[in-house]
């Protein structure tokens, strides 16, 4: 696939890194030559310096025969104009844009269509991050929660601790502990190494376990790996940008929310916009301010400014002062690795959230949902099975007959309103939504081919 990426920042660079490894023809456009040079030195791709919304630049980038334009510059307006020009002048078939401003997003149904601003797919990293954090607050103790099949089924990451009934036992004992709940362990990370579990695999303390289950059973399954945390009540947010304001708005009707913003004008604006959130003007690294606002009574401290260092330091201070859990937004991958075994409980990567949203549009089969697990180490795909026994490699076949690539498992099947946690005897039917976990991403093209009907397949 020939793809043009506008913007060589952290989001654009991460997108290029993921897509270039899947045999795509990538061109990256940016005004900053140093960023482009760094990408070109690391990856096999083409770079072009210039303004991505200019017709001459898009023409030189190959928009006339490109399969997809991904506009992820820091300017919503540049991204919108670029999609408009790609559509009007070059008829580029797939146009994806990152839009950050809530003012545009709330009018997206009217704005982003072919007769107005022809953006085919909209990516809003801020909304994706808000959703991710909201799910973590909904399910105390979870490290990641990803929904599939319109929310019917979820993959959840949880840490195994003493007190969980399955800790120290083999997976074969799951049915004994959960006789009325159908769930499956999809993958285990033990000392940072992935393990594809067998029935004899024991759960050890400290394991990071990813399980798949119907969404209504998440809490029940989590309780088998750790003592369930009490529902959160008191939440402190640091940073009043689009993410902080949007998260406070989502939470304030259900939780006790405080928000700290270091820009006085912005703090005043937020105090007027938010109805049940207490807004403070100040620095979250100010120990006296945190003491005055009883950070030791906070259930979740969430640092989501646009400064990685400020987020990390304020969260570490809050944790030292007694905050029960800290969640930090981190842009730089190196920092995520750095804080992994520290007092930081959960690090959120906006790049991985964006990539997950984008990959569903790039995949070659009928993929409706994609999510990265553990900062991109593994991937989960929701694909729709098409065809019959004569045209498909999976339809009409039971799971154990399907030749899956190494490190790949079928976790669940959704058929209409029914959910099946996949067993080796389940048969795939036309129209099924199949949830597949892939631990080695080099085999993603092989998985895609499994879900592409072939009229000549015998």
SULDAJO-V806754 format. One record per residue. N is the residue number from 0. RES is the residue in three letters. NEAR is the number of other ideal C-beta (glycine too) atoms within 10 Angstrom. Layout:
# SULDAJO-V806754
N,RES,NEAR
N,RES,NEAR
This chain:
# SULDAJO-V806754
0,UNK,15
1,UNK,15
2,UNK,23
3,UNK,28
4,UNK,29
5,UNK,30
6,UNK,27
7,UNK,28
8,UNK,15
9,UNK,17
10,UNK,24
11,UNK,26
12,UNK,22
13,UNK,21
14,UNK,27
15,UNK,25
16,UNK,18
17,UNK,21
18,UNK,23
19,UNK,19
20,UNK,14
21,UNK,17
22,UNK,9
23,UNK,16
24,UNK,16
25,UNK,23
26,UNK,19
27,UNK,28
28,UNK,29
29,UNK,23
30,UNK,15
31,UNK,12
32,UNK,11
33,UNK,9
34,UNK,19
35,UNK,20
36,UNK,13
37,UNK,14
38,UNK,22
39,UNK,14
40,UNK,7
41,UNK,12
42,UNK,16
43,UNK,10
44,UNK,19
45,UNK,15
46,UNK,21
47,UNK,17
48,UNK,15
49,UNK,15
50,UNK,17
51,UNK,29
52,UNK,22
53,UNK,15
54,UNK,14
55,UNK,9
56,UNK,20
57,UNK,26
58,UNK,13
59,UNK,13
60,UNK,24
61,UNK,17
62,UNK,24
63,UNK,12
64,UNK,9
65,UNK,23
66,UNK,14
67,UNK,22
68,UNK,29
69,UNK,31
70,UNK,28
71,UNK,26
72,UNK,24
73,UNK,12
74,UNK,17
75,UNK,18
76,UNK,12
77,UNK,20
78,UNK,30
79,UNK,22
80,UNK,18
81,UNK,31
82,UNK,25
83,UNK,17
84,UNK,22
85,UNK,29
86,UNK,19
87,UNK,11
88,UNK,13
89,UNK,19
90,UNK,11
91,UNK,25
92,UNK,12
93,UNK,16
94,UNK,27
95,UNK,23
96,UNK,28
97,UNK,26
98,UNK,24
99,UNK,19
100,UNK,12
101,UNK,15
102,UNK,9
103,UNK,19
104,UNK,18
105,UNK,10
106,UNK,11
107,UNK,14
108,UNK,7
109,UNK,9
110,UNK,15
111,UNK,21
112,UNK,12
113,UNK,10
114,UNK,5
115,UNK,12
116,UNK,20
117,UNK,18
118,UNK,26
119,UNK,18
120,UNK,16
121,UNK,17
122,UNK,24
123,UNK,24
124,UNK,19
125,UNK,23
126,UNK,19
127,UNK,18
128,UNK,21
129,UNK,23
130,UNK,17
131,UNK,21
132,UNK,24
133,UNK,15
134,UNK,17
135,UNK,22
136,UNK,21
137,UNK,14
138,UNK,21
139,UNK,17
140,UNK,20
141,UNK,20
142,UNK,18
143,UNK,23
144,UNK,19
145,UNK,22
146,UNK,17
147,UNK,25
148,UNK,21
149,UNK,11
150,UNK,8
151,UNK,16
152,UNK,25
153,UNK,25
154,UNK,25
155,UNK,27
156,UNK,19
157,UNK,24
158,UNK,17
159,UNK,21
160,UNK,14
161,UNK,10
162,UNK,12
163,UNK,23
164,UNK,16
165,UNK,23
166,UNK,19
167,UNK,13
168,UNK,15
169,UNK,14
170,UNK,18
171,UNK,12
172,UNK,16
173,UNK,22
174,UNK,12
175,UNK,10
176,UNK,14
177,UNK,18
178,UNK,7
179,UNK,7
180,UNK,16
181,UNK,17
182,UNK,20
183,UNK,21
184,UNK,23
185,UNK,27
186,UNK,26
187,UNK,21
188,UNK,20
189,UNK,15
190,UNK,9
191,UNK,11
192,UNK,7
193,UNK,17
194,UNK,15
195,UNK,15
196,UNK,20
197,UNK,10
198,UNK,10
199,UNK,8
200,UNK,16
201,UNK,15
202,UNK,24
203,UNK,13
204,UNK,14
205,UNK,13
206,UNK,23
207,UNK,20
208,UNK,29
209,UNK,25
210,UNK,25
211,UNK,26
212,UNK,24
213,UNK,19
214,UNK,16
215,UNK,12
216,UNK,19
217,UNK,21
218,UNK,15
219,UNK,15
220,UNK,25
221,UNK,22
222,UNK,18
223,UNK,23
224,UNK,25
225,UNK,20
226,UNK,12
227,UNK,16
228,UNK,14
229,UNK,10
230,UNK,13
231,UNK,20
232,UNK,12
233,UNK,17
234,UNK,25
235,UNK,27
236,UNK,27
237,UNK,29
238,UNK,27
239,UNK,27
240,UNK,17
241,UNK,20
242,UNK,25
243,UNK,26
244,UNK,24
245,UNK,21
246,UNK,25
247,UNK,27
248,UNK,18
249,UNK,16
250,UNK,23
251,UNK,17
252,UNK,10
253,UNK,15
254,UNK,18
255,UNK,17
256,UNK,22
257,UNK,19
258,UNK,25
259,UNK,27
260,UNK,26
261,UNK,19
262,UNK,13
263,UNK,10
264,UNK,9
265,UNK,17
266,UNK,17
267,UNK,13
268,UNK,15
269,UNK,22
270,UNK,16
271,UNK,8
272,UNK,13
273,UNK,17
274,UNK,9
275,UNK,13
276,UNK,24
277,UNK,15
278,UNK,23
279,UNK,20
280,UNK,17
281,UNK,17
282,UNK,16
283,UNK,27
284,UNK,19
285,UNK,14
286,UNK,14
287,UNK,9
288,UNK,15
289,UNK,26
290,UNK,12
291,UNK,11
292,UNK,17
293,UNK,13
294,UNK,23
295,UNK,12
296,UNK,13
297,UNK,24
298,UNK,19
299,UNK,24
300,UNK,29
301,UNK,31
302,UNK,30
303,UNK,25
304,UNK,22
305,UNK,13
306,UNK,14
307,UNK,19
308,UNK,12
309,UNK,18
310,UNK,28
311,UNK,21
312,UNK,15
313,UNK,26
314,UNK,30
315,UNK,18
316,UNK,20
317,UNK,27
318,UNK,18
319,UNK,13
320,UNK,15
321,UNK,14
322,UNK,23
323,UNK,18
324,UNK,22
325,UNK,28
326,UNK,22
327,UNK,27
328,UNK,26
329,UNK,25
330,UNK,18
331,UNK,13
332,UNK,17
333,UNK,8
334,UNK,18
335,UNK,19
336,UNK,13
337,UNK,14
338,UNK,20
339,UNK,11
340,UNK,8
341,UNK,14
342,UNK,13
343,UNK,22
344,UNK,20
345,UNK,19
346,UNK,24
347,UNK,24
348,UNK,22
349,UNK,21
350,UNK,25
351,UNK,22
352,UNK,23
353,UNK,24
354,UNK,23
355,UNK,21
356,UNK,21
357,UNK,22
358,UNK,21
359,UNK,16
360,UNK,15
361,UNK,21
362,UNK,19
363,UNK,13
364,UNK,17
365,UNK,15
366,UNK,19
367,UNK,14
368,UNK,19
369,UNK,22
370,UNK,21
371,UNK,22
372,UNK,25
373,UNK,18
374,UNK,17
375,UNK,17
376,UNK,14
377,UNK,21
378,UNK,23
379,UNK,22
380,UNK,24
381,UNK,24
382,UNK,24
383,UNK,15
384,UNK,24
385,UNK,17
386,UNK,18
387,UNK,11
388,UNK,13
389,UNK,13
390,UNK,17
391,UNK,20
392,UNK,20
393,UNK,26
394,UNK,20
395,UNK,17
396,UNK,16
397,UNK,13
398,UNK,19
399,UNK,11
400,UNK,13
401,UNK,15
402,UNK,10
403,UNK,17
404,UNK,17
405,UNK,11
406,UNK,16
407,UNK,21
408,UNK,18
409,UNK,22
410,UNK,23
411,UNK,29
412,UNK,23
413,UNK,21
414,UNK,16
415,UNK,8
416,UNK,7
417,UNK,9
418,UNK,22
419,UNK,16
420,UNK,20
421,UNK,18
422,UNK,13
423,UNK,10
424,UNK,9
425,UNK,19
426,UNK,14
427,UNK,24
428,UNK,13
429,UNK,16
430,UNK,12
431,UNK,21
432,UNK,22
433,UNK,27
434,UNK,26
435,UNK,23
436,UNK,22
437,UNK,22
438,UNK,21
439,UNK,15
440,UNK,17
441,UNK,12
442,UNK,15
443,UNK,21
444,UNK,14
445,UNK,15
446,UNK,21
447,UNK,17
448,UNK,13
449,UNK,20
450,UNK,24
451,UNK,16
452,UNK,18
453,UNK,12
454,UNK,7
455,UNK,6
456,UNK,12
457,UNK,6
